[in-house]
């Protein structure tokens, strides 16, 4: 996988730094605010997705039934 949560963290901090740039005009600041909102929305979805994957993996690790099958969308294939 190319992107990692650490990359997301870096993007969020870069957006924060751009918002903190005191040399921005009002128009530039408004543009950065819109951009930051978009980044934040995508980030929230990524974090929620990663949280779901983690919960699924934790549940899988706690299952004692050897015949347990992940739902199709969670595993790489239906038998994982």
N, CA, C and O atoms as a printed pandas DataFrame, in Angstrom:
     atom_number atom_name residue_name chain_id  residue_number  x_coord  y_coord  z_coord
0              1         N          UNK        A               1    0.845   -1.180    0.000
1              2        CA          UNK        A               1    0.000    0.000    0.000
2              3         C          UNK        A               1    0.887    1.239    0.000
3              4         O          UNK        A               1    1.850    1.328    0.761
4              5         N          UNK        A               2    0.559    2.167   -0.841
5              6        CA          UNK        A               2    1.378    3.369   -1.006
6              7         C          UNK        A               2    1.183    4.368    0.136
7              8         O          UNK        A               2    2.164    4.882    0.675
8              9         N          UNK        A               3   -0.039    4.644    0.504
9             10        CA          UNK        A               3   -0.323    5.645    1.530
10            11         C          UNK        A               3   -0.505    4.990    2.890
11            12         O          UNK        A               3   -1.073    3.904    3.005
12            13         N          UNK        A               4   -0.019    5.664    3.906
13            14        CA          UNK        A               4   -0.123    5.169    5.273
14            15         C          UNK        A               4   -0.781    6.239    6.131
15            16         O          UNK        A               4   -0.874    7.397    5.723
16            17         N          UNK        A               5   -1.237    5.855    7.319
17            18        CA          UNK        A               5   -1.855    6.826    8.217
18            19         C          UNK        A               5   -0.865    7.919    8.612
19            20         O          UNK        A               5   -1.272    9.045    8.897
20            21         N          UNK        A               6    0.423    7.601    8.631
21            22        CA          UNK        A               6    1.422    8.637    8.922
22            23         C          UNK        A               6    1.441    9.693    7.813
23            24         O          UNK        A               6    1.696   10.867    8.081
24            25         N          UNK        A               7    1.174    9.283    6.573
25            26        CA          UNK        A               7    1.076   10.253    5.469
26            27         C          UNK        A               7   -0.129   11.164    5.668
27            28         O          UNK        A               7   -0.056   12.371    5.435
28            29         N          UNK        A               8   -1.236   10.571    6.100
29            30        CA          UNK        A               8   -2.438   11.356    6.375
30            31         C          UNK        A               8   -2.145   12.382    7.472
31            32         O          UNK        A               8   -2.527   13.547    7.363
32            33         N          UNK        A               9   -1.474   11.941    8.511
33            34        CA          UNK        A               9   -1.115   12.838    9.602
34            35         C          UNK        A               9   -0.277   14.009    9.085
35            36         O          UNK        A               9   -0.499   15.156    9.472
36            37         N          UNK        A              10    0.678   13.716    8.216
37            38        CA          UNK        A              10    1.510   14.779    7.635
38            39         C          UNK        A              10    0.677   15.762    6.822
39            40         O          UNK        A              10    0.892   16.971    6.900
40            41         N          UNK        A              11   -0.269   15.253    6.044
41            42        CA          UNK        A              11   -1.134   16.131    5.241
42            43         C          UNK        A              11   -1.983   17.036    6.141
43            44         O          UNK        A              11   -2.175   18.215    5.845
44            45         N          UNK        A              12   -2.482   16.474    7.234
45            46        CA          UNK        A              12   -3.295   17.275    8.154
46            47         C          UNK        A              12   -2.462   18.398    8.778
47            48         O          UNK        A              12   -2.932   19.529    8.897
48            49         N          UNK        A              13   -1.242   18.087    9.171
49            50        CA          UNK        A              13   -0.396   19.125    9.750
50            51         C          UNK        A              13    0.033   20.159    8.713
51            52         O          UNK        A              13    0.183   21.335    9.045
52            53         N          UNK        A              14    0.232   19.742    7.466
53            54        CA          UNK        A              14    0.544   20.711    6.410
54            55         C          UNK        A              14   -0.627   21.664    6.195
55            56         O          UNK        A              14   -0.426   22.862    5.994
56            57         N          UNK        A              15   -1.852   21.135    6.236
57            58        CA          UNK        A              15   -3.039   21.986    6.094
58            59         C          UNK        A              15   -3.111   22.975    7.246
59            60         O          UNK        A              15   -3.432   24.146    7.046
60            61         N          UNK        A              16   -2.815   22.512    8.436
61            62        CA          UNK        A              16   -2.809   23.398    9.601
62            63         C          UNK        A              16   -1.767   24.498    9.455
63            64         O          UNK        A              16   -2.031   25.654    9.786
64            65         N          UNK        A              17   -0.600   24.149    8.969
65            66        CA          UNK        A              17    0.453   25.148    8.754
66            67         C          UNK        A              17    0.024   26.187    7.723
67            68         O          UNK        A              17    0.288   27.377    7.891
68            69         N          UNK        A              18   -0.639   25.737    6.652
69            70        CA          UNK        A              18   -1.104   26.693    5.642
70            71         C          UNK        A              18   -2.152   27.644    6.234
71            72         O          UNK        A              18   -2.170   28.834    5.919
72            73         N          UNK        A              19   -3.018   27.107    7.091
73            74        CA          UNK        A              19   -4.036   27.951    7.727
74            75         C          UNK        A              19   -3.402   28.971    8.675
75            76         O          UNK        A              19   -3.962   30.044    8.903
76            77         N          UNK        A              20   -2.270   28.643    9.209
77            78        CA          UNK        A              20   -1.588   29.511   10.169
78            79         C          UNK        A              20   -0.674   30.532    9.496
79            80         O          UNK        A              20   -0.029   31.325   10.183
80            81         N          UNK        A              21   -0.609   30.524    8.185
81            82        CA          UNK        A              21    0.250   31.449    7.444
82            83         C          UNK        A              21   -0.350   32.853    7.498
83            84         O          UNK        A              21   -1.363   33.127    6.856
84            85         N          UNK        A              22    0.282   33.735    8.266
85            86        CA          UNK        A              22   -0.252   35.086    8.464
86            87         C          UNK        A              22   -0.091   35.983    7.245
87            88         O          UNK        A              22   -0.649   37.080    7.213
88            89         N          UNK        A              23    0.656   35.542    6.249
89            90        CA          UNK        A              23    0.840   36.372    5.054
90            91         C          UNK        A              23   -0.275   36.173    4.027
91            92         O          UNK        A              23   -0.296   36.854    3.002
92            93         N          UNK        A              24   -1.198   35.252    4.290
93            94        CA          UNK        A              24   -2.283   34.996    3.343
94            95         C          UNK        A              24   -3.268   36.156    3.309
95            96         O          UNK        A              24   -3.588   36.761    4.333
96            97         N          UNK        A              25   -3.738   36.446    2.105
97            98        CA          UNK        A              25   -4.815   37.421    1.962
98            99         C          UNK        A              25   -6.109   36.766    2.426
99           100         O          UNK        A              25   -6.153   35.552    2.630
100          101         N          UNK        A              26   -7.141   37.545    2.592
101          102        CA          UNK        A              26   -8.443   37.002    2.992
102          103         C          UNK        A              26   -8.926   35.978    1.982
103          104         O          UNK        A              26   -9.457   34.934    2.358
104          105         N          UNK        A              27   -8.746   36.268    0.711
105          106        CA          UNK        A              27   -9.169   35.340   -0.343
106          107         C          UNK        A              27   -8.365   34.034   -0.269
107          108         O          UNK        A              27   -8.933   32.947   -0.374
108          109         N          UNK        A              28   -7.065   34.144   -0.093
109          110        CA          UNK        A              28   -6.229   32.948    0.019
110          111         C          UNK        A              28   -6.582   32.142    1.268
111          112         O          UNK        A              28   -6.615   30.912    1.227
112          113         N          UNK        A              29   -6.845   32.832    2.372
113          114        CA          UNK        A              29   -7.216   32.149    3.605
114          115         C          UNK        A              29   -8.538   31.413    3.424
115          116         O          UNK        A              29   -8.676   30.266    3.851
116          117         N          UNK        A              30   -9.503   32.067    2.796
117          118        CA          UNK        A              30  -10.792   31.406    2.547
118          119         C          UNK        A              30  -10.617   30.173    1.664
119          120         O          UNK        A              30  -11.277   29.155    1.872
120          121         N          UNK        A              31   -9.727   30.268    0.683
121          122        CA          UNK        A              31   -9.435   29.122   -0.176
122          123         C          UNK        A              31   -8.804   27.991    0.631
123          124         O          UNK        A              31   -9.152   26.825    0.444
124          125         N          UNK        A              32   -7.884   28.329    1.523
125          126        CA          UNK        A              32   -7.247   27.319    2.376
126          127         C          UNK        A              32   -8.243   26.708    3.358
127          128         O          UNK        A              32   -8.154   25.520    3.669
128          129         N          UNK        A              33   -9.172   27.492    3.837
129          130        CA          UNK        A              33  -10.210   26.968    4.736
130          131         C          UNK        A              33  -11.057   25.936    3.996
131          132         O          UNK        A              33  -11.348   24.867    4.533
132          133         N          UNK        A              34  -11.450   26.253    2.768
133          134        CA          UNK        A              34  -12.223   25.299    1.963
134          135         C          UNK        A              34  -11.423   24.027    1.709
135          136         O          UNK        A              34  -11.949   22.918    1.800
136          137         N          UNK        A              35  -10.157   24.203    1.393
137          138        CA          UNK        A              35   -9.282   23.062    1.142
138          139         C          UNK        A              35   -9.140   22.215    2.410
139          140         O          UNK        A              35   -9.207   20.987    2.353
140          141         N          UNK        A              36   -8.946   22.873    3.545
141          142        CA          UNK        A              36   -8.803   22.159    4.821
142          143         C          UNK        A              36  -10.074   21.384    5.161
143          144         O          UNK        A              36  -10.000   20.272    5.683
144          145         N          UNK        A              37  -11.234   21.962    4.869
145          146        CA          UNK        A              37  -12.503   21.251    5.109
146          147         C          UNK        A              37  -12.587   19.996    4.259
147          148         O          UNK        A              37  -13.023   18.946    4.730
148          149         N          UNK        A              38  -12.171   20.106    3.014
149          150        CA          UNK        A              38  -12.192   18.948    2.118
150          151         C          UNK        A              38  -11.223   17.874    2.616
151          152         O          UNK        A              38  -11.568   16.693    2.660
152          153         N          UNK        A              39  -10.022   18.283    2.987
153          154        CA          UNK        A              39   -9.031   17.339    3.503
154          155         C          UNK        A              39   -9.549   16.673    4.765
155          156         O          UNK        A              39   -9.401   15.464    4.945
156          157         N          UNK        A              40  -10.157   17.465    5.637
157          158        CA          UNK        A              40  -10.691   16.932    6.893
158          159         C          UNK        A              40  -11.791   15.906    6.643
159          160         O          UNK        A              40  -11.850   14.882    7.323
160          161         N          UNK        A              41  -12.650   16.172    5.686
161          162        CA          UNK        A              41  -13.722   15.233    5.363
162          163         C          UNK        A              41  -13.187   13.909    4.845
163          164         O          UNK        A              41  -13.649   12.844    5.256
164          165         N          UNK        A              42  -12.222   13.973    3.950
165          166        CA          UNK        A              42  -11.615   12.750    3.423
166          167         C          UNK        A              42  -10.878   12.019    4.543
167          168         O          UNK        A              42  -10.964   10.796    4.653
168          169         N          UNK        A              43  -10.156   12.770    5.371
169          170        CA          UNK        A              43   -9.413   12.177    6.486
170          171         C          UNK        A              43  -10.355   11.448    7.437
171          172         O          UNK        A              43  -10.041   10.351    7.899
172          173         N          UNK        A              44  -11.492   12.039    7.728
173          174        CA          UNK        A              44  -12.456   11.404    8.630
174          175         C          UNK        A              44  -12.933   10.068    8.067
175          176         O          UNK        A              44  -13.090    9.101    8.813
176          177         N          UNK        A              45  -13.162   10.010    6.761
177          178        CA          UNK        A              45  -13.586    8.759    6.133
178          179         C          UNK        A              45  -12.472    7.715    6.164
179          180         O          UNK        A              45  -12.734    6.535    6.397
180          181         N          UNK        A              46  -11.245    8.140    5.932
181          182        CA          UNK        A              46  -10.114    7.212    5.977
182          183         C          UNK        A              46   -9.956    6.658    7.386
183          184         O          UNK        A              46   -9.766    5.456    7.570
184          185         N          UNK        A              47  -10.033    7.530    8.370
185          186        CA          UNK        A              47   -9.881    7.101    9.762
186          187         C          UNK        A              47  -11.010    6.138   10.158
187          188         O          UNK        A              47  -10.761    5.129   10.817
188          189         N          UNK        A              48  -12.232    6.447    9.763
189          190        CA          UNK        A              48  -13.354    5.555   10.066
190          191         C          UNK        A              48  -13.165    4.192    9.407
191          192         O          UNK        A              48  -13.452    3.161   10.015
192          193         N          UNK        A              49  -12.689    4.188    8.183
193          194        CA          UNK        A              49  -12.442    2.940    7.465
194          195         C          UNK        A              49  -11.351    2.125    8.157
195          196         O          UNK        A              49  -11.492    0.915    8.337
196          197         N          UNK        A              50  -10.275    2.785    8.539
197          198        CA          UNK        A              50   -9.183    2.093    9.225
198          199         C          UNK        A              50   -9.639    1.562   10.579
199          200         O          UNK        A              50   -9.219    0.483   10.996
200          201         N          UNK        A              51  -10.483    2.303   11.255
201          202        CA          UNK        A              51  -11.022    1.863   12.539
202          203         C          UNK        A              51  -11.863    0.600   12.364
203          204         O          UNK        A              51  -11.768   -0.331   13.164
204          205         N          UNK        A              52  -12.675    0.571   11.330
205          206        CA          UNK        A              52  -13.489   -0.605   11.047
206          207         C          UNK        A              52  -12.610   -1.814   10.733
207          208         O          UNK        A              52  -12.880   -2.917   11.206
208          209         N          UNK        A              53  -11.573   -1.611    9.947
209          210        CA          UNK        A              53  -10.661   -2.702    9.612
210          211         C          UNK        A              53   -9.989   -3.230   10.877
211          212         O          UNK        A              53   -9.865   -4.441   11.058
212          213         N          UNK        A              54   -9.556   -2.322   11.749
213          214        CA          UNK        A              54   -8.926   -2.731   12.999
214          215         C          UNK        A              54   -9.897   -3.531   13.870
215          216         O          UNK        A              54   -9.535   -4.570   14.421
216          217         N          UNK        A              55  -11.124   -3.041   13.987
217          218        CA          UNK        A              55  -12.125   -3.761   14.775
218          219         C          UNK        A              55  -12.386   -5.149   14.196
219          220         O          UNK        A              55  -12.531   -6.117   14.943
220          221         N          UNK        A              56  -12.446   -5.249   12.880
221          222        CA          UNK        A              56  -12.673   -6.545   12.237
222          223         C          UNK        A              56  -11.508   -7.485   12.512
223          224         O          UNK        A              56  -11.712   -8.665   12.798
224          225         N          UNK        A              57  -10.296   -6.968   12.427
225          226        CA          UNK        A              57   -9.126   -7.804   12.697
226          227         C          UNK        A              57   -9.086   -8.238   14.159
227          228         O          UNK        A              57   -8.711   -9.371   14.459
228          229         N          UNK        A              58   -9.468   -7.352   15.062
229          230        CA          UNK        A              58   -9.502   -7.702   16.485
230          231         C          UNK        A              58  -10.571   -8.767   16.744
231          232         O          UNK        A              58  -10.353   -9.700   17.517
232          233         N          UNK        A              59  -11.718   -8.620   16.096
233          234        CA          UNK        A              59  -12.783   -9.614   16.250
234          235         C          UNK        A              59  -12.328  -10.953   15.684
235          236         O          UNK        A              59  -12.572  -12.002   16.278
236          237         N          UNK        A              60  -11.676  -10.910   14.550
237          238        CA          UNK        A              60  -11.174  -12.130   13.918
238          239         C          UNK        A              60  -10.168  -12.829   14.838
239          240         O          UNK        A              60  -10.185  -14.054   14.962
240          241         N          UNK        A              61   -9.306  -12.064   15.473
241          242        CA          UNK        A              61   -8.302  -12.629   16.363
242          243         C          UNK        A              61   -8.937  -13.261   17.595
243          244         O          UNK        A              61   -8.358  -14.170   18.191
244          245         N          UNK        A              62  -10.110  -12.797   17.980
245          246        CA          UNK        A              62  -10.788  -13.309   19.163
246          247         C          UNK        A              62  -11.719  -14.481   18.873
247          248         O          UNK        A              62  -12.254  -15.085   19.802
248          249         N          UNK        A              63  -11.917  -14.807   17.618
249          250        CA          UNK        A              63  -12.808  -15.902   17.247
250          251         C          UNK        A              63  -12.061  -17.220   17.374
251          252         O          UNK        A              63  -10.960  -17.378   16.847
252          253         N          UNK        A              64  -12.667  -18.154   18.072
253          254        CA          UNK        A              64  -12.031  -19.457   18.265
254          255         C          UNK        A              64  -12.488  -20.474   17.224
255          256         O          UNK        A              64  -11.874  -21.532   17.087
256          257         N          UNK        A              65  -13.541  -20.174   16.501
257          258        CA          UNK        A              65  -14.093  -21.089   15.508
258          259         C          UNK        A              65  -13.185  -21.128   14.278
259          260         O          UNK        A              65  -13.024  -20.117   13.595
260          261         N          UNK        A              66  -12.602  -22.270   14.000
261          262        CA          UNK        A              66  -11.685  -22.407   12.868
262          263         C          UNK        A              66  -12.394  -22.263   11.528
263          264         O          UNK        A              66  -11.743  -22.015   10.514
264          265         N          UNK        A              67  -13.711  -22.413   11.505
265          266        CA          UNK        A              67  -14.464  -22.302   10.261
266          267         C          UNK        A              67  -14.981  -20.894   10.001
267          268         O          UNK        A              67  -15.750  -20.681    9.064
268          269         N          UNK        A              68  -14.571  -19.937   10.815
269          270        CA          UNK        A              68  -15.027  -18.553   10.659
270          271         C          UNK        A              68  -14.573  -17.999    9.317
271          272         O          UNK        A              68  -13.424  -18.191    8.920
272          273         N          UNK        A              69  -15.461  -17.319    8.626
273          274        CA          UNK        A              69  -15.155  -16.672    7.348
274          275         C          UNK        A              69  -15.476  -15.184    7.465
275          276         O          UNK        A              69  -16.547  -14.811    7.945
276          277         N          UNK        A              70  -14.549  -14.339    7.025
277          278        CA          UNK        A              70  -14.804  -12.906    6.988
278          279         C          UNK        A              70  -15.900  -12.602    5.984
279          280         O          UNK        A              70  -16.026  -13.299    4.977
280          281         N          UNK        A              71  -16.695  -11.573    6.241
281          282        CA          UNK        A              71  -17.592  -11.096    5.183
282          283         C          UNK        A              71  -16.752  -10.687    3.971
283          284         O          UNK        A              71  -15.602  -10.274    4.126
284          285         N          UNK        A              72  -17.300  -10.795    2.802
285          286        CA          UNK        A              72  -16.573  -10.575    1.560
286          287         C          UNK        A              72  -15.791   -9.263    1.523
287          288         O          UNK        A              72  -14.647   -9.251    1.069
288          289         N          UNK        A              73  -16.372   -8.171    1.985
289          290        CA          UNK        A              73  -15.711   -6.870    1.877
290          291         C          UNK        A              73  -14.575   -6.690    2.877
291          292         O          UNK        A              73  -13.753   -5.791    2.695
292          293         N          UNK        A              74  -14.496   -7.500    3.914
293          294        CA          UNK        A              74  -13.480   -7.290    4.951
294          295         C          UNK        A              74  -12.179   -8.004    4.599
295          296         O          UNK        A              74  -11.102   -7.425    4.738
296          297         N          UNK        A              75  -12.261   -9.225    4.156
297          298        CA          UNK        A              75  -11.055   -9.972    3.833
298          299         C          UNK        A              75  -10.630   -9.766    2.394
299          300         O          UNK        A              75  -11.385   -9.226    1.586
300          301         N          UNK        A              76   -9.431  -10.191    2.079
301          302        CA          UNK        A              76   -8.950  -10.114    0.698
302          303         C          UNK        A              76   -9.763  -11.020   -0.207
303          304         O          UNK        A              76  -10.013  -10.703   -1.370
304          305         N          UNK        A              77  -10.168  -12.147    0.345
305          306        CA          UNK        A              77  -11.085  -13.028   -0.360
306          307         C          UNK        A              77  -12.064  -13.577    0.682
307          308         O          UNK        A              77  -11.912  -13.316    1.875
308          309         N          UNK        A              78  -13.031  -14.311    0.248
309          310        CA          UNK        A              78  -14.079  -14.761    1.177
310          311         C          UNK        A              78  -13.561  -15.741    2.223
311          312         O          UNK        A              78  -14.189  -15.925    3.266
312          313         N          UNK        A              79  -12.441  -16.360    1.956
313          314        CA          UNK        A              79  -11.935  -17.367    2.873
314          315         C          UNK        A              79  -10.890  -16.861    3.843
315          316         O          UNK        A              79  -10.332  -17.661    4.594
316          317         N          UNK        A              80  -10.597  -15.569    3.866
317          318        CA          UNK        A              80   -9.532  -15.084    4.747
318          319         C          UNK        A              80  -10.036  -14.858    6.147
319          320         O          UNK        A              80   -9.271  -14.449    7.020
